Amino acid sequence: MTSPRRIARELALLSVGQVLRQKQPPSNQDYKTLVLTGIRTLAGEAQEALEVAGSAVQESHATLLTGELQAATLSQAQATVQNAIGLTEKAINRLGIALELPEILYLAHQPEVQAQAVEILITLYKNHQEIDQRITAALVDWQLDRIAQLDRYILEIAVAEITYHNLPVQVAINEAVELSKRYSEEGGHRFINGVLRRVSDQLQAMSK
């Protein structure tokens, strides 16, 4: 079951770009409006996931049908089947995401979840420079402005929750990795895991 805090974190991720572009501190109503925009994005994801799943199933069926007609050797037939299996797995994965989204959308509309998302966004806006400094200190042979935008937001949310909301470090890392698996490019979760572990090491060194 998806936790309310995880949904709040996801809403914050979908809204933070708009928040950080504000030159003046957003009002409470501004934050609420931006969170509602995040909810609409989630609803769009549900529709997209279903469409992608349907397309993958159709493509898998067409691949098998074409392969049956054209495969001249056993190896060609095996390659066709493997391709079809890959397309089917893609459909299953996207369908799994779509099936989770009704629960996610239900939770996203709960006032307490939206309030938690706003809390994260306020923390990010007020402490953005300090949060980025902590992330920069944990980068190895990399620069902050070279990080993919969504990966950077995921890192910022995790560091904000660790530093200002007293979220246990391992929980923050696990949650960031899960967000990354959903939104980052392939392999992004490993990069995020590594950066946050170095942030954790630095925090432990500072506390000694």
C-alpha positions, 0 to 999 in steps of 0.5 A: 500500500502506498503511504500518504507521505510518499504521495506528498513527496511525489506531488512535491516533485511534480510541483517543485520546478514551478515553485523554485522559479518564483521570484517572490515567496509564494503564498499558501494559496500559490503552493496549493495551486501548484500542488493541484497542478501536480495532481493533474499531472498524475492523472495524465500519467494514468491515462498515458500508462494505459495507452502505452500498455495497450500499444505494447500489447498490440505491438507484441501481437503483431510481432508474433504474427509477423514472425510466424509468417516470416521466420525461416529458421529456428533462431529467427523464430526465437528472436521474434518470441524474445522481442514479443516477450519484451513488449509484453513485459513492458505492457505489464509494467505500464499496466502495473503503474496504471493500476496503482494510480487510482489509490495514488490519486485518492490519497493525493486529494486528501488535505493532509497529503497536500499539506505535507507536499506544501510543507516540503515545497516551503522547505525547498524554497526557503533553504534551496541554496543550503540544500544545493550546497550540501548536494554539491559537496557530495558530488564526485567529478560532477557538477550540480548543473549537469545533473538531470533536472528531475534527479536534482529535484529528487536529491533536493527533496531527500536532503530537505527531508533529512536536514529539516524534517528529521527523516531518517537517512536510510528512509530518505535514500530508499524513498528517493531511489523509488522516486527515481525508478519511476521518474529518472532515466535508466540507471538514475537511481544508482546515481541518486543512491550514491550521492545520498550515501555520500551526503549521509557520510558527511552528516555523520562526520559533522556530528562527531 
